[in-house]
Amino acid sequence: MGRVSAPFGIQGWVKLKAFTESADGLADFPRWLLKLPEGWREHVIEEFAVRSASTVAKFEGVDDRDAAEKLRGCEVAVLRETLGEADKGSIYWIDLLDLEVVNLRGEALGKVAELFQTGETSVLVVKGERERMIPFVDQYVKSVDREARRITVDWEAAYDV
């Protein structure tokens, strides 16, 4: 959902890089998971603000700049069950991770390892015998079957892109 980019001020606030459609979407979740070196840990949000220059948050128990500095670079997530169901015609990125990707010939290309955004287009990073980057657009993604845990794409195994 985002990443902690830096401390903000001296009272434990942090700046955030939001990966949500709108930065204020993070405000809908009172508890976040932060990926610390020792693993994921839940944090309660005390305050949250979207400002013109940045999005910032204050976590319970993080009360000074030194504590906030320790969170620099931490990934931000929420529990999947807190998201609810995606709107009709939409899908959460988290629901695509680890799905098998096959092409129209039935050839296995690998599994979705991650996604990233490039302008208006999301890109699937598919890892199999090699890594492939497949734009998540109708031209290439023909179906997503969450129950079968499979994505069918119009993408040849030999493509170098």
C-alpha positions in Angstrom: 0.0 0.0 0.0 3.0 2.2 0.5 6.4 2.8 2.0 7.8 5.0 4.8 10.2 7.4 3.0 11.6 9.5 5.9 11.0 11.0 9.3 8.9 14.2 9.4 9.6 16.6 12.2 10.7 15.7 15.7 7.6 14.1 17.2 7.7 10.7 15.5 5.8 11.5 12.3 6.9 9.8 9.1 6.5 10.8 5.4 4.9 8.2 3.2 5.0 7.2 -0.4 1.5 5.9 -1.1 0.9 3.2 -3.7 -2.8 3.5 -3.5 -5.0 5.2 -6.1 -5.2 8.2 -3.8 -3.0 8.9 -0.9 -5.9 9.5 1.5 -7.1 5.9 0.8 -4.6 4.9 3.5 -6.7 6.8 6.1 -9.4 4.2 5.8 -7.2 1.7 7.8 -6.6 2.4 11.5 -3.9 -0.4 11.7 -1.1 -0.9 9.3 1.5 -3.6 8.9 5.1 -2.4 8.6 7.8 -4.7 7.2 10.7 -4.3 9.7 14.0 -6.2 9.5 12.6 -8.8 11.9 9.4 -9.2 9.9 5.9 -7.7 9.6 4.6 -5.9 12.7 1.2 -4.2 13.3 1.1 -0.4 14.1 -1.8 1.7 15.2 -2.2 5.0 13.4 -2.6 7.9 15.8 -2.9 10.6 13.1 -2.8 10.8 9.4 -2.6 13.8 7.0 -2.3 14.4 3.2 -0.5 17.7 2.7 0.3 19.5 -0.5 4.0 18.4 -0.3 3.6 14.9 1.3 1.5 12.3 3.0 2.4 11.9 6.7 1.4 9.6 9.6 2.0 9.3 13.3 2.1 5.8 14.8 1.2 4.9 18.4 4.5 4.5 20.3 6.7 6.3 17.8 7.3 9.5 19.7 10.5 11.0 18.4 12.6 11.5 15.3 14.9 8.6 16.2 12.1 6.1 16.4 10.6 7.4 13.2 14.1 7.1 11.5 14.0 3.4 12.3 11.0 3.0 10.1 12.6 4.6 7.0 12.2 2.3 4.0 9.6 0.0 5.7 6.9 -1.3 3.4 3.3 -0.5 4.4 0.5 -3.1 4.1 -2.9 -3.9 5.6 -4.4 -7.3 6.2 -6.2 -8.6 3.1 -9.4 -9.1 5.0 -9.7 -5.4 5.8 -9.9 -4.6 2.1 -13.2 -6.3 1.5 -14.1 -7.2 -2.1 -12.9 -5.2 -5.0 -15.4 -3.3 -7.1 -16.8 -4.9 -10.2 -14.2 -5.0 -12.9 -11.4 -4.4 -10.5 -8.9 -6.6 -8.6 -6.5 -5.9 -5.8 -2.8 -6.4 -6.6 -2.5 -8.7 -3.6 -5.0 -11.1 -5.2 -2.7 -11.5 -8.2 0.5 -12.4 -6.4 1.6 -16.1 -6.8 -1.1 -16.8 -9.5 0.2 -19.0 -12.3 0.5 -17.3 -15.6 -0.1 -19.3 -18.8 -0.3 -18.2 -22.4 -3.0 -19.0 -24.9 -1.2 -22.2 -25.9 -1.3 -23.4 -22.3 2.5 -22.9 -21.8 3.4 -22.0 -18.2 5.3 -18.7 -18.0 5.7 -18.6 -14.3 4.0 -17.0 -11.3 3.3 -13.4 -10.5 6.1 -12.3 -8.2 5.2 -8.6 -8.0 3.5 -5.7 -9.8 4.5 -2.1 -10.4 2.9 0.9 -12.0 4.3 2.8 -15.0 2.1 5.8 -15.7 -1.4 4.5 -16.3 -0.4 0.8 -16.8 0.3 -1.8 -14.2 2.9 -4.4 -15.0 3.0 -8.0 -13.9 6.5 -9.3 -13.0 6.3 -13.0 -13.8 9.0 -15.3 -12.6 9.5 -18.7 -14.1 12.5 -20.1 -16.0 13.2 -16.4 -16.5 11.6 -13.1 -15.5 9.0 -11.5 -17.8 7.3 -8.2 -17.5 3.8 -8.3 -18.9 1.6 -5.1 -19.1 -1.7 -5.7 -17.2 -3.9 -4.5 -20.0 -6.7 -6.1 -22.0 -4.5 -6.5 -25.0 -2.3 -9.1 -23.2 -4.3 -10.2 -20.1 -7.2 -12.3 -21.4 -8.6 -13.7 -18.1 -7.9 -13.8 -14.4 -9.4 -16.8 -12.6 -8.8 -16.3 -8.9 -10.4 -19.6 -7.9 -8.2 -21.6 -10.3 -5.3 -19.3 -9.3 -4.5 -18.6 -13.0 -4.0 -15.7 -15.4 -4.2 -16.4 -19.1 -2.2 -14.0 -21.3 -1.7 -13.4 -25.0 2.1 -13.6 -24.6 4.5 -16.0 -26.3 7.1 -17.8 -24.2 9.8 -16.6 -26.6 9.1 -12.9 -26.2 12.1 -11.0 -24.9 10.2 -8.0 -23.4 
